[in-house]
């Protein structure tokens, strides 16, 4: 059990915090923290199923289920209880919004703050964070965090000892560790149990199974998604400056202890702004493969909640998962949709933006952030200055040399790596982005395949690609006004060009 969590909990009690909110669903781990800090003899529990409950045995106390408002009223009006006591309220998120419960919790909180003889602390434990506005000023949140490597090793050791895994070795442990990071102790126990049930032992071979289930767990969190990373930098045509930059950062992150000893700053991340369909997302995926770390994708839209503090809590939760899974790449796609226009009437987004900036400024963990955006015109200048990201790159439509490289990448994937690309084709595809070029190759390969089915014995040539290119409406034509505006904005910016070597 993390000593930090117990210390934070004790500090909240020491300063007479009226209501302590623990947002977690691993109730066994939470109960362990509460018991170690305050002791079960001074705890009274209530939950919606058994009402007043013995904290240690979980057996109901009393013949009938007393409603929460009546239970709290009795606690509040009890003038004869002068010793310290702790009221654990479990999973009350569906009823905390009623007038009676909000009022009695307010009264208890005020009395805890101003009456030196009233030593009752309320501890809310819930799998859903929901705090009514009327109670927000009385509540402090206890961050349970995620198990660190020492805790994960303890959980592994326990499973190895209990199940007698004689063949389990340090190499297995090191290979499993990245897959278990970012999971709760409860989830890690589940993963290790599933490994045992699948093949009767625990080894590095279980990593694939753990990653598969971890991907679903992260997705179920609603704030992050674990992305597969089959791509490599070789899958990206052009962008040589950006690719070389990422290779340097990969070396630092892969040798982080030595880098820190040499006083090298821990890389924060990179901001990639540029034309749609030109490889920004591909760079994020390829970077995770280059760094040999998980890729976590953050959807800012999914952060928004309807209750006070819920959106900010979702962002903190997402960042907490990423920190626990470090080293990892955290990809924030289309960041402009979240933070454009910050500073107006949207107080929630402004607070989220402030929290994100503070985290980026102060973070020392090996979470490498890759933010991508099609347009940065309306983004706050605070996000674009040095100190947030290590560098900002601008991705333009590919030049002739890059278009040739992109053609070779897509042709190579389809078994035509030796096909010569002539200058006529390269000039005809001026204004094409990477997605346009991929479409040309796909259509050409398909056309040749269908003709061969008809017995025409056709082959893929540069002229076939040229015919398809002439019939393709590129993004620079279909979205001419937007592309022209983006070109102008990029020309006026001082962002580093991703293509120049």
C-alpha positions in Angstrom: 0.0 0.0 0.0 1.4 3.4 -1.0 2.7 5.3 2.0 1.9 8.5 0.1 -1.8 7.8 0.1 -1.8 7.1 3.8 0.1 10.2 4.5 -2.2 12.4 2.4 -5.2 10.9 4.2 -3.7 11.5 7.6 -3.0 15.2 6.7 -6.6 15.7 5.7 -7.7 14.4 9.0 -5.2 16.4 10.9 -6.5 19.7 9.5 -10.1 18.8 10.4 -11.3 18.3 6.8 -15.1 17.9 7.2 -15.7 15.7 4.1 -13.1 13.5 2.4 -14.1 12.2 -1.0 -12.4 9.0 -2.3 -13.2 8.4 -6.0 -12.3 4.7 -6.5 -14.0 1.4 -7.2 -11.3 -0.8 -5.6 -13.1 -0.7 -2.3 -10.9 -3.4 -0.7 -7.8 -1.1 -1.2 -9.7 1.9 0.0 -10.9 0.1 3.1 -7.3 -1.0 3.8 -6.2 2.7 3.7 -9.0 3.9 6.0 -8.4 1.0 8.5 -4.6 1.6 8.6 -5.0 5.3 9.3 -8.0 5.6 11.6 -8.7 2.0 12.8 -12.0 0.2 12.2 -13.3 0.6 15.7 -14.1 4.2 15.2 -15.8 3.8 11.8 -19.6 3.7 11.1 -20.5 2.7 7.5 -23.6 3.2 5.5 -24.4 1.9 2.0 -27.6 1.7 -0.1 -28.0 -2.1 0.3 -27.4 -2.9 3.9 -27.8 0.6 5.5 -25.9 1.0 8.7 -23.1 -1.6 8.4 -20.2 -3.0 10.4 -17.1 -1.6 8.6 -15.0 -4.7 9.3 -17.5 -7.6 8.7 -19.8 -5.8 6.3 -22.8 -7.2 8.2 -25.8 -4.9 8.5 -26.4 -3.3 11.9 -30.1 -3.0 12.9 -33.2 -4.8 11.8 -34.3 -2.3 9.2 -32.6 -0.3 6.5 -32.4 3.3 7.7 -32.5 5.8 4.9 -29.4 7.9 4.5 -31.0 11.2 5.5 -32.4 9.7 8.7 -29.0 7.9 9.4 -27.1 11.2 9.0 -29.7 13.1 11.1 -29.2 10.7 14.0 -25.4 11.1 13.7 -25.7 14.9 13.6 -28.0 15.1 16.6 -26.1 12.7 18.8 -24.8 15.0 21.6 -23.3 12.2 23.7 -20.6 11.0 21.2 -17.5 13.1 21.9 -14.7 10.8 20.6 -13.3 10.9 17.1 -15.5 9.0 14.7 -15.6 8.5 10.9 -18.7 8.0 8.8 -18.0 6.1 5.7 -20.7 6.6 3.0 -20.4 4.2 0.1 -21.8 4.8 -3.4 -24.2 7.5 -2.5 -23.8 9.4 -5.8 -27.4 8.7 -6.9 -28.9 10.2 -3.7 -26.4 12.9 -2.6 -28.3 15.5 -4.6 -31.4 15.5 -2.4 -32.2 18.6 -0.3 -32.3 16.6 2.9 -28.9 14.9 2.4 -27.1 18.0 1.2 -28.5 20.0 4.1 -27.5 17.6 6.8 -24.0 17.1 5.3 -23.6 20.9 5.2 -24.6 21.1 8.9 -22.2 18.3 9.8 -19.4 20.0 7.9 -19.9 23.4 9.5 -20.1 21.8 12.9 -16.9 19.9 12.3 -15.2 23.2 11.4 -16.4 25.4 14.2 -17.4 23.2 17.1 -14.2 21.8 18.8 -16.2 19.1 20.6 -17.6 17.7 17.4 -15.1 15.2 16.0 -17.1 13.6 13.2 -15.4 13.2 9.8 -17.5 12.1 6.7 -15.7 9.9 4.2 -17.5 9.4 0.9 -16.3 6.4 -1.1 -17.7 6.1 -4.6 -17.0 4.7 -8.0 -18.5 7.9 -9.5 -17.3 11.4 -8.6 -20.3 13.7 -8.0 -20.3 16.6 -5.6 -23.2 19.1 -5.4 -22.3 22.7 -5.6 -23.5 23.3 -2.1 -21.0 20.9 -0.7 -18.0 21.6 -2.9 -16.3 24.0 -0.4 -16.3 21.4 2.3 -14.8 18.5 0.3 -11.2 17.4 -0.2 -10.4 14.7 -2.6 -8.0 11.8 -1.8 -6.1 10.6 -4.8 -5.6 6.9 -4.5 -3.2 6.9 -7.4 -2.0 3.7 -9.2 0.4 1.1 -7.9 4.1 2.0 -8.5 6.7 -0.6 -9.6 7.3 -1.6 -5.9 3.6 -2.3 -5.4 3.3 -4.1 -8.7 6.3 -6.3 -7.8 4.7 -7.1 -4.4 1.5 -8.2 -6.2 3.5 -10.3 -8.6 5.5 -11.9 -5.8 2.3 -12.7 -3.9 0.9 -14.5 -7.0 4.2 -16.3 -7.7 4.4 -17.5 -4.1 0.7 -18.6 -3.7 0.6 -20.4 -7.1 4.2 -21.8 -7.0 5.4 -20.4 -10.4 8.9 -22.1 -10.3 9.8 -21.0 -13.8 9.0 -17.3 -13.4 12.2 -15.2 -13.6 13.4 -11.6 -13.7 13.2 -11.4 -17.5 9.5 -12.4 -17.3 9.0 -9.7 -14.6 10.6 -6.9 -16.7 8.6 -7.8 -19.8 5.3 -7.9 -17.9 5.9 -4.7 -15.9 5.0 -2.1 -18.7 1.7 -4.0 -19.4 0.7 -3.8 -15.7 1.4 -0.1 -15.2 -1.6 2.1 -15.3 -3.9 -0.5 -13.7 -5.3 -0.5 -10.2 -4.2 -3.2 -7.7 -7.6 -4.8 -8.3 -7.1 -4.9 -12.0 -3.6 -6.3 -11.7 -4.9 -9.1 -9.5 -7.5 -9.9 -12.1 -4.9 -9.9 -14.9 -2.5 -12.2 -12.9 -5.4 -14.6 -12.1 -6.4 -14.7 -15.8 -2.9 -15.5 -16.8 -2.8 -18.4 -14.4 -6.2 -19.7 -15.6 -5.2 -19.5 -19.3 -2.0 -21.5 -19.1 -1.5 -22.6 -15.5 1.6 -20.3 -15.0 2.9 -16.8 -15.3 5.4 -15.7 -17.9 6.3 -13.0 -20.4 4.0 -14.9 -22.9 1.0 -13.5 -20.9 1.9 -10.0 -22.0 -0.3 -10.2 -25.1 -3.3 -11.4 -23.1 -2.8 -8.7 -20.5 -2.5 -5.9 -23.1 -5.6 -7.1 -24.8 -7.7 -6.8 -21.6 -5.9 -3.6 -20.6 -6.9 -2.0 -23.9 -10.5 -2.7 -23.0 -10.1 -1.5 -19.4 -8.6 1.8 -20.6 -11.4 2.2 -23.1 -14.0 1.6 -20.5 -12.5 4.4 -18.4 -14.1 6.7 -20.9 -11.2 9.2 -20.9 -8.4 7.4 -22.7 -8.0 4.8 -25.4 -5.1 2.4 -25.8 -4.1 2.4 -29.5 -2.2 -0.3 -31.4 1.0 0.9 -32.9 1.8 -1.2 -36.0 3.3 1.7 -37.9 6.9 2.8 -37.9 8.7 5.9 -39.0 9.4 4.1 -42.3 5.7 4.3 -42.9 5.9 8.0 -43.2 7.1 9.6 -46.4 9.0 12.9 -45.9 8.9 14.9 -42.7 12.6 14.2 -42.2 13.3 17.0 -39.7 10.4 15.8 -37.5 11.4 12.2 -37.8 15.0 12.9 -36.9 13.8 15.0 -33.9 11.7 12.1 -32.6 14.6 9.7 -33.0 16.7 11.9 -30.6 13.9 12.1 -28.1 13.5 8.3 -28.3 17.1 7.8 -27.3 16.7 10.1 -24.3 13.6 8.3 -23.1 15.0 4.9 -23.6 18.1 5.8 -21.5 16.3 8.2 -19.1 18.3 7.4 -15.9 21.6 8.0 -17.7 20.2 11.1 -19.3 19.1 12.5 -15.9 22.5 11.8 -14.5 23.9 13.9 -17.3 21.5 16.7 -16.5 19.4 16.2 -19.6 15.9 17.5 -19.2 13.1 14.9 -19.4 11.4 15.4 -22.8 7.9 16.9 -22.4 6.4 16.5 -25.8 5.9 17.9 -29.3 3.1 19.9 -30.9 2.5 19.1 -34.6 0.3 21.6 -36.5 -0.4 21.2 -40.1 -2.5 20.2 -43.1 -5.0 17.4 -42.8 -4.0 14.0 -44.2 -0.3 14.8 -44.1 0.9 12.4 -41.5 0.3 14.0 -38.1 -1.6 11.1 -36.6 0.8 8.7 -38.3 3.6 10.4 -36.5 1.9 9.9 -33.1 1.4 6.2 -33.8 4.9 5.7 -35.2 6.5 7.6 -32.2 5.0 5.1 -29.7 6.5 2.2 -31.7 9.8 4.1 -32.0 9.9 4.7 -28.2 8.7 1.1 -27.6 6.0 2.4 -25.2 2.1 2.2 -25.1 0.2 4.9 -27.0 -2.7 6.4 -25.1 -5.1 8.6 -27.0 -7.0 11.4 -25.2 -10.4 12.5 -26.5 -11.0 15.9 -25.0 -14.7 15.8 -25.9 -15.2 12.7 -23.6 -13.8 14.8 -20.7 -16.9 17.0 -20.4 -19.3 16.1 -17.6 -22.5 17.7 -16.4 -21.7 18.0 -12.7 -19.6 20.6 -11.0 -16.0 19.6 -11.1 -16.6 16.4 -13.2 -14.9 17.6 -16.3 -11.8 18.7 -14.4 -11.8 15.4 -12.5 -12.0 13.5 -15.8 -8.9 15.3 -17.1 -7.0 14.7 -13.8 -8.0 11.0 -14.0 -6.8 10.7 -17.6 -3.5 12.3 -16.7 -3.2 10.1 -13.7 -3.6 7.0 -15.8 -1.0 8.2 -18.2 1.4 9.0 -15.4 0.9 5.5 -14.0 1.5 3.9 -17.4 4.8 5.9 -18.0 6.9 5.6 -20.0 4.2 6.1 -22.6 3.1 8.5 -25.4 0.0 10.5 -24.7 -1.6 11.6 -28.0 -4.1 14.5 -27.9 -5.6 14.6 -31.4 -7.2 17.9 -32.7 -6.4 19.8 -29.6 -7.8 22.9 -31.1 -11.3 21.6 -30.7 -10.8 21.6 -27.0 -8.9 24.8 -26.3 -9.7 27.2 -29.1 -11.3 30.3 -27.7 -10.3 29.6 -24.0 -10.7 32.7 -21.9 -14.2 33.5 -23.0 -17.4 32.5 -21.1 -16.5 28.8 -20.7 -15.2 28.7 -17.2 -15.0 24.9 -17.2 -12.7 24.8 -20.3 -10.6 27.6 -18.9 -10.0 25.7 -15.7 -9.2 22.5 -17.6 -6.8 24.5 -19.8 -5.1 25.9 -16.8 -4.7 22.5 -15.2 -3.3 21.0 -18.4 -0.8 23.9 -18.8 0.4 23.5 -15.2 0.9 19.8 -15.7 2.8 20.3 -18.9 5.0 23.0 -17.3 5.8 21.0 -14.2 5.7 17.4 -15.2 8.9 15.3 -14.7 7.5 11.9 -15.7 8.3 10.1 -18.9 4.8 10.7 -20.4 5.7 12.1 -23.8 2.8 14.3 -25.1 2.1 14.5 -28.8 -0.6 17.1 -29.6 -1.8 17.5 -33.1 -3.9 20.3 -34.7 -5.0 21.3 -38.1 -5.1 25.0 -37.2 -3.6 26.8 -34.3 -4.9 30.3 -35.0 -7.5 30.4 -32.2 -5.4 28.5 -29.6 -4.2 30.5 -26.6 -0.6 31.8 -27.0 0.3 30.1 -23.6 0.0 26.7 -25.2 2.4 27.6 -28.0 5.2 29.1 -26.0 8.4 27.2 -25.0 8.1 25.4 -21.7 4.9 23.6 -22.5 6.1 21.6 -25.5 9.8 21.1 -26.4 9.1 22.0 -30.0 6.3 23.0 -32.3 6.4 21.6 -35.9 4.5 22.8 -38.9 3.5 20.2 -41.5 2.8 21.6 -45.0 1.5 19.8 -48.1 4.3 17.4 -49.3 6.9 18.8 -51.7 7.9 16.9 -54.8 10.6 14.8 -53.0 8.2 14.0 -50.2 5.5 13.0 -52.7 7.9 10.5 -54.2 8.7 9.1 -50.8 5.0 8.8 -50.0 4.3 7.0 -53.3 7.2 4.5 -52.5 5.8 3.8 -49.0 2.3 3.0 -50.3 3.6 1.1 -53.4 5.9 -0.9 -51.1 3.1 -2.0 -48.9 1.3 -3.4 -51.9 4.2 -5.3 -53.4 5.4 -2.7 -55.9 8.5 -1.3 -54.2 10.6 -1.3 -57.4 8.1 0.7 -59.5 9.8 3.9 -60.8 8.0 7.1 -60.2 8.5 9.6 -63.1 8.6 13.4 -62.8 5.4 13.8 -64.8 3.5 12.0 -62.0 5.2 14.0 -59.3 4.3 17.3 -61.0 0.7 16.1 -61.6 0.3 15.5 -57.9 1.3 19.0 -56.8 -1.2 20.0 -54.0 -1.9 16.4 -53.0 -1.6 15.4 -49.4 -0.6 11.9 -48.2 -4.2 10.7 -48.1 -4.7 11.8 -51.7 -1.6 9.9 -52.8 -2.7 6.8 -51.0 -6.0 6.9 -52.7 -4.3 7.2 -56.1 -2.2 4.1 -55.4 -5.2 2.1 -54.0 -7.3 2.9 -57.1 -4.5 2.0 -59.5 -3.8 -1.3 -57.8 -7.5 -2.1 -57.8 -7.9 -1.2 -61.5 -5.0 -3.4 -62.5 -6.4 -6.3 -60.4 -9.9 -6.1 -62.0 -8.4 -5.9 -65.6 -6.4 -9.0 -64.9 -9.5 -10.8 -63.8 -10.9 -10.0 -67.2 -7.9 -11.5 -68.8 -6.2 -8.3 -70.0 -2.8 -9.1 -68.3 -2.2 -5.6 -67.2 0.6 -4.3 -65.0 0.9 -1.3 -62.7 3.0 1.5 -64.2 3.6 5.1 -63.5 1.3 6.0 -66.3 -1.6 4.1 -64.6 -0.9 6.1 -61.5 -0.9 9.3 -63.6 -4.4 8.5 -65.0 -5.8 8.0 -61.5 -4.1 11.2 -60.3 -5.7 13.2 -63.1 -9.1 12.0 -62.0 -8.5 12.8 -58.3 -9.7 16.0 -56.8 -6.9 16.8 -54.3 -7.5 18.5 -50.9 -5.9 21.7 -52.2 -8.8 21.9 -54.7 -11.7 20.5 -52.7 -10.8 22.7 -49.7 -9.0 25.5 -51.5 -10.1 28.4 -49.3 -9.2 26.6 -46.0 -5.9 25.3 -47.4 -4.9 28.8 -48.7 -5.7 30.3 -45.3 -3.7 27.6 -43.5 -0.7 28.2 -45.9 -0.8 31.9 -45.1 -1.0 31.2 -41.3 1.9 28.8 -41.5 4.0 31.3 -43.5 3.4 33.9 -40.8 4.2 31.6 -37.9 7.6 30.8 -36.5 7.0 27.1 -36.2 9.8 24.7 -37.3 9.2 23.2 -40.7 8.8 19.4 -40.3 10.3 18.7 -43.8 13.5 20.7 -43.9 16.6 18.8 -43.0 
